[in-house]
Amino acid sequence: MLKRKIFYQLKPFIPRRYQLMMRSAGVRRKLESVSLVWPIDPASSKKPKNWKGWPGGKRFAVVLTHDVERAGGQDKSYQVAHLERALGFRSSFNLVPERYEVSPDLRAFLSHNGFEVGVHDLNHDGKLFSTYKIFKKRAPLINNYLQEWGACGFRAGAMHHNLEWIGELDVKYDCSTFDTDPFEPQPDGVGTIFPFTVDRGEGKPPYVELPYTLPQDFTLFVLLREKTFSIWKEKLDWIAKEGGMVLLNTHPDYMSFQGETCGYEQYEARIYEEFLEYLLCRYEGEYWNALPKEAAQFCQSSIGPDVECGEKVDRLKTGRYV
């Protein structure tokens, strides 16, 4: 925690290219030592207690999400949405309320066309969970944006998380965790490829946690410089076999579309398109493509608060990692 705090204090003074070089080197150093739990952790395939399967008897679920980190990512969000619509997919776009001016036109476009809008942190500065005092000050502001946008989902910046504190937000679901990702600043995974509920206590209804289960695009294509979606394919095929939830988080900011110069922290959007085409062709009719709010509603109604997710979730809930 101390190292993380120091990093976010110094981050504004470190050139972006050098930040990426340091993170890339760190990821590569870790690769071999985490090969038994990343990109696939076999233990995470255990089904929740009382699990009865996905709606309509589908084999597995597909939940597509996008974090829009900077103002420029909003323009590319239109392109991502058009790409997905052409292939018959729907997704959610998480916007940062106070890091850039959020476009009401984009929010309206997404809602009108069957997509979902979520709140992504408050200003994405890495400090939301640094102290409870800071969180309590920011929580009402986050709740105001949730209400103003008609949103019911949240994801913290940099996948920082404290499941107990998040329970104080007016959300139906949170997406700030992952099954396994040892490369994140807060690398404790929840150890499951299924959604689960988190008890808020004090008689309040639980909220749903939707962990991402495919590696983030930033890790694969910016830090590791992968040129194909082969790691996504490997993990997708495994989750499909286990009947879990394929939840992917990508960033329009880092995508380079046809006709654009691909910058040093970008990857070609065709990789994402090819992944979706593979998913559609290989598993057509076998998966439930749900918006996060739909997956959360299903979890609330069919799984209930007694889902067993092991000791890792209990530790996350108490905030011992924060």
C-alpha positions in Angstrom: 0.0 0.0 0.0 2.8 2.4 0.9 4.5 1.8 -2.5 1.3 2.4 -4.3 0.7 5.7 -2.4 4.2 6.9 -3.2 3.8 6.0 -6.9 0.6 8.0 -7.3 2.2 11.0 -5.6 5.1 10.9 -8.0 3.2 9.8 -11.1 2.3 13.3 -12.4 6.1 14.1 -12.6 7.1 10.9 -14.4 6.9 11.1 -18.2 4.2 8.7 -19.6 6.6 6.9 -21.9 8.9 6.1 -18.9 5.9 5.0 -16.8 5.1 2.4 -19.5 8.7 1.3 -19.8 8.8 0.6 -16.1 5.5 -1.2 -16.0 6.3 -3.3 -19.1 9.6 -4.4 -17.5 7.9 -5.3 -14.3 5.2 -7.4 -16.1 7.8 -9.3 -18.1 9.9 -10.1 -15.0 6.8 -11.6 -13.4 5.6 -13.7 -16.3 7.3 -16.9 -15.6 6.7 -16.9 -11.9 2.9 -16.5 -12.4 2.4 -18.9 -15.3 0.4 -21.4 -13.1 -2.3 -18.8 -12.3 -2.2 -16.4 -15.3 -3.9 -16.0 -17.7 -5.8 -19.1 -16.3 -6.1 -20.0 -12.7 -7.6 -23.5 -12.7 -9.0 -23.1 -9.2 -11.3 -20.2 -10.3 -13.6 -22.5 -12.2 -15.4 -23.7 -9.1 -19.1 -23.0 -9.6 -21.0 -20.9 -7.0 -23.2 -22.6 -4.4 -26.7 -23.3 -5.8 -25.5 -22.5 -9.3 -28.3 -23.3 -11.8 -26.7 -22.0 -15.0 -27.1 -19.1 -17.3 -30.4 -17.7 -18.7 -31.9 -19.7 -21.6 -29.6 -22.6 -20.9 -26.7 -20.8 -22.5 -23.3 -22.4 -22.1 -21.5 -19.3 -20.8 -21.9 -15.5 -20.5 -20.2 -12.7 -22.3 -20.0 -9.2 -20.7 -18.1 -6.5 -22.7 -17.0 -3.4 -20.8 -14.9 -0.3 -21.7 -13.1 2.2 -19.5 -12.8 5.6 -21.2 -9.8 7.1 -19.4 -9.3 10.4 -21.2 -11.4 12.9 -23.2 -10.1 11.6 -26.5 -11.4 8.2 -25.7 -15.0 9.5 -25.9 -14.7 10.0 -29.7 -13.4 6.5 -30.1 -16.2 5.2 -28.1 -18.5 5.9 -31.0 -16.3 3.8 -33.2 -16.2 0.9 -30.7 -19.9 1.0 -30.4 -20.5 0.9 -34.1 -18.0 -2.0 -34.5 -19.9 -4.0 -31.8 -23.3 -3.2 -33.2 -22.3 -4.4 -36.6 -21.5 -7.8 -35.1 -24.5 -7.9 -32.9 -22.9 -7.2 -29.5 -23.7 -4.8 -26.7 -21.4 -3.4 -24.0 -21.0 -0.8 -21.3 -18.8 2.3 -21.3 -17.5 3.6 -18.0 -16.8 7.3 -18.0 -14.7 9.3 -15.5 -16.9 12.2 -14.1 -14.2 14.7 -13.1 -11.1 13.9 -15.1 -12.5 15.3 -18.3 -15.8 16.9 -19.5 -18.1 14.0 -20.1 -20.1 14.3 -23.2 -23.9 14.2 -22.6 -24.3 13.4 -26.4 -22.2 10.3 -26.0 -24.2 9.2 -23.0 -27.4 9.7 -24.9 -26.1 7.9 -27.9 -25.0 4.9 -25.9 -28.3 4.6 -24.0 -30.4 5.1 -27.1 -28.6 2.3 -28.9 -28.8 -0.3 -26.2 -25.5 0.2 -24.5 -24.9 1.0 -20.9 -23.1 3.8 -19.1 -21.2 3.3 -15.8 -19.2 5.5 -13.5 -15.5 5.0 -13.6 -14.0 6.3 -10.3 -14.4 10.1 -9.7 -11.2 11.6 -11.1 -9.0 8.5 -11.6 -6.1 9.7 -9.6 -5.4 6.5 -7.6 -6.4 8.0 -4.3 -10.0 6.9 -3.9 -9.2 4.2 -1.4 -6.0 5.7 0.1 -7.9 6.6 3.3 -11.4 6.2 4.5 -11.7 9.9 5.0 -11.0 10.5 1.3 -13.4 7.8 0.2 -16.2 9.2 2.5 -15.6 12.7 0.9 -15.8 11.4 -2.6 -18.6 8.8 -2.2 -21.5 11.3 -2.3 -20.1 12.9 -5.4 -19.9 9.5 -7.1 -23.5 8.8 -6.0 -24.6 12.1 -7.5 -23.1 11.1 -10.9 -24.7 7.7 -10.6 -28.1 9.3 -10.1 -27.6 12.0 -12.8 -26.5 9.5 -15.4 -29.1 6.9 -14.5 -26.2 4.5 -13.9 -26.2 1.5 -11.5 -22.6 0.3 -12.0 -19.1 1.4 -10.8 -15.5 0.6 -11.5 -12.6 2.1 -9.6 -9.5 3.5 -11.4 -6.6 1.1 -11.8 -8.8 -1.7 -10.4 -8.2 -0.6 -6.8 -10.9 -2.1 -4.6 -12.2 -2.3 -1.1 -15.5 -4.3 -1.3 -16.7 -3.1 2.1 -16.3 0.5 1.2 -17.8 0.1 -2.3 -20.9 -1.2 -0.5 -21.5 2.4 0.6 -22.1 3.5 -3.1 -25.6 3.5 -4.6 -24.8 0.7 -7.0 -26.3 -2.6 -8.1 -22.9 -3.9 -9.2 -19.2 -3.2 -9.1 -16.5 -4.2 -11.6 -13.3 -3.4 -9.8 -11.9 -6.9 -9.3 -10.7 -9.8 -11.4 -10.3 -13.6 -11.2 -6.6 -13.4 -11.6 -4.3 -10.6 -12.6 -0.9 -10.5 -10.8 0.2 -7.4 -12.8 -2.3 -5.0 -11.3 -1.2 -2.5 -8.6 -3.5 -4.3 -6.2 -3.0 -7.8 -7.5 -5.3 -9.8 -5.1 -7.8 -11.7 -7.3 -11.2 -13.0 -6.2 -10.4 -16.4 -7.6 -13.7 -17.0 -9.5 -14.9 -16.7 -13.1 -18.5 -16.3 -11.9 -20.3 -13.2 -10.5 -21.1 -13.1 -6.8 -22.9 -11.0 -4.3 -21.4 -9.0 -1.5 -23.3 -8.4 1.7 -23.4 -4.7 2.7 -24.6 -5.4 6.2 -27.0 -3.3 8.3 -29.9 -4.8 6.5 -29.1 -3.3 3.2 -29.4 -5.4 0.0 -26.2 -6.9 -1.3 -24.6 -5.7 -4.5 -23.1 -7.8 -7.2 -19.4 -8.1 -8.0 -18.6 -8.8 -11.6 -14.8 -9.6 -11.9 -13.1 -9.3 -15.3 -11.9 -12.6 -16.4 -9.9 -11.9 -19.6 -6.6 -10.0 -19.4 -7.0 -6.2 -20.0 -6.1 -4.9 -23.5 -3.6 -2.5 -21.9 -1.6 -5.4 -20.3 -1.6 -7.5 -23.5 -1.0 -5.0 -26.2 0.6 -2.0 -24.6 2.8 -3.6 -21.9 3.4 -7.1 -23.4 3.2 -5.9 -27.1 1.1 -8.9 -28.2 0.1 -8.7 -31.8 -2.8 -11.2 -31.8 -5.7 -12.1 -29.6 -4.3 -15.5 -28.9 -4.2 -15.1 -25.1 -7.8 -13.9 -25.2 -8.8 -16.9 -27.3 -7.1 -19.3 -24.9 -8.9 -17.9 -21.9 -12.2 -17.6 -23.7 -12.1 -21.2 -24.8 -11.3 -22.3 -21.2 -14.1 -20.2 -19.7 -16.6 -21.5 -22.3 -15.6 -25.1 -21.4 -16.1 -24.3 -17.7 -19.4 -22.5 -18.2 -18.2 -19.2 -16.6 -18.4 -15.5 -17.4 -16.2 -14.0 -20.1 -15.9 -10.4 -18.9 -13.6 -8.3 -20.9 -12.4 -4.7 -20.1 -10.9 -2.7 -23.0 -10.0 1.0 -23.4 -11.1 3.0 -26.5 -8.2 5.4 -25.7 -5.7 2.7 -26.6 -7.3 1.5 -29.8 -6.0 2.7 -33.2 -8.6 2.6 -35.9 -7.9 2.3 -39.7 -6.3 5.4 -41.0 -4.8 6.4 -37.7 -1.1 6.3 -36.7 -0.7 3.7 -34.0 1.0 5.4 -31.1 3.4 3.9 -28.6 0.5 3.2 -26.1 -2.0 2.0 -28.7 -2.9 -1.2 -30.5 -4.8 -1.8 -33.7 -8.6 -2.0 -33.1 -8.7 -4.8 -35.6 -7.4 -7.2 -32.9 -10.5 -6.5 -30.8 -12.7 -6.9 -33.9 -11.1 -10.2 -34.8 -11.6 -11.5 -31.3 -15.4 -10.6 -31.5 -15.6 -12.3 -34.9 -14.0 -15.4 -33.5 -16.4 -15.4 -30.5 -19.3 -15.0 -32.9 -18.3 -17.7 -35.4 -17.0 -20.3 -32.9 -19.7 -20.0 -30.3 -22.8 -18.6 -32.0 -25.9 -19.4 -30.1 -24.0 -20.8 -27.1 -23.4 -17.6 -25.1 -25.5 -15.0 -23.3 -24.2 -11.5 -24.3 -25.4 -9.4 -21.3 -24.9 -5.9 -20.2 -23.3 -5.7 -16.8 -26.6 -4.5 -15.3 -28.4 -7.5 -16.8 -25.7 -9.9 -15.4 -26.1 -8.2 -12.0 -29.9 -8.5 -12.0 -29.6 -12.2 -12.9 -27.1 -12.8 -10.1 -29.3 -11.0 -7.6 -32.4 -13.0 -8.5 -30.9 -16.5 -9.1 -27.8 -16.8 -7.0 -28.5 -14.9 -3.8 -26.2 -13.7 -1.0 -25.0 -17.2 0.0 -22.6 -17.7 -2.9 -19.4 -19.3 -1.7 -16.3 -17.5 -3.1 -13.7 -18.5 -0.6 -11.4 -16.8 1.8 -10.0 -14.4 -0.9 -13.4 -12.6 -1.2 -13.7 -12.4 2.6 -10.3 -10.7 2.7 -11.3 -8.3 0.0 -14.5 -7.5 1.8 -12.8 -6.5 5.0 -10.4 -4.2 3.1 -7.3 -5.8 4.6 -5.5 -5.2 1.3 -6.2 -1.4 1.3 
